[in-house]
């Protein structure tokens, strides 16, 4: 088991039982990002850092003809995800596996190398080699596909005391907002011939980004 997997399993061994109930108050913008996926019938949708499976279940219900896949480094979280998927009777539509976002072989794990939609929701801020994970996500796109990201932003438009308190609180969970995400996306876009768009939410509390790969 990798060091990242051990760390995440240790963190979420107990937290996973209350994760969705507590995180809904501050992981903002997830449902808007799901709505913007625009998955078409037959599309493959991959969530990197799928956690408890909450987003995948919502995607499955919103896009009932899409094929869904999830990747997470924590087996503890995947235990919760599989149970939630079973309760929702979605085992035939959602496949989740253990893997590292910074180094995974989609063809080996899922039987397909590319996906029409890839989503990363509040995961880059918890992945130390996040730039590598970002590049992996772009490389997993099928021609004409899109990568959708939502995560903590720089909170530049919010009061300084709030920013300082948020930073200290997030650090307790090994979460680091990736304030250079727009610049990194711009660099990767030039290198991989894709287009990217970014926008701030709630005065910078969160950031949304979309990367689009040209059709073949």
C-alpha positions, 0 to 999 in steps of 0.5 A: 500500500502506498504512503498516500493510501496509508495516510488517507486510510488513517484520516478517514477510518472514522471520519468517513462515517460522518463525511457527507453530513459534515462536508456538505456545509463547506464543499460548495459548488459540487452540485453545480459542477455536476449539472455542468458535466452535460454527459451524453448517453453512453459517455464514460464519466470518471471521478478522481478522488471519488471518496464516499461515492456521493458525487457519483450517485448524483451523477448517475441519477442526473445522467441515467445513461452515462457509465460511471467510474470512480478512483480513490486512494483510500480503501476506507473511503471506497468501503463507504462508497461501495455500500452507498452505491449498493443502497442506491441500487447502482452497482451495475452502473458505477465502478469504483477502484483503489488507485493513486490520482498521480499515477494510474492506468485507466485501461488496466483499472477500468478496461478503458483508457479515456473518458468523455467527462472527468471530474475532480471535486475538492481533491486536488487540495489534498493531493501533494503532487497535485500538478501531476494528478492534474496532468493525469486527469487531462491525459485521461480525456477522450477527444472532445471530452472535458475535465471539470474541477471545483476546489477551494480558492484563494478567498481573496474577496473575503475578509482577512480574518475569515481567510486566516481562520479557514486556512488554519482549519483546512490545515487540520485535515491536510488541505491546501488550496491550490491558489496557482491552479489557473496558472498551472492549467494555462501551462498544461493547456499550452503543452497539451493543446486543450482549452481551459476556463476558470472562474471564482465562486463566492468571492474566491472561496471556491474555484471552478475550472473546465478543460476541453480537449478538441475533438479528433 
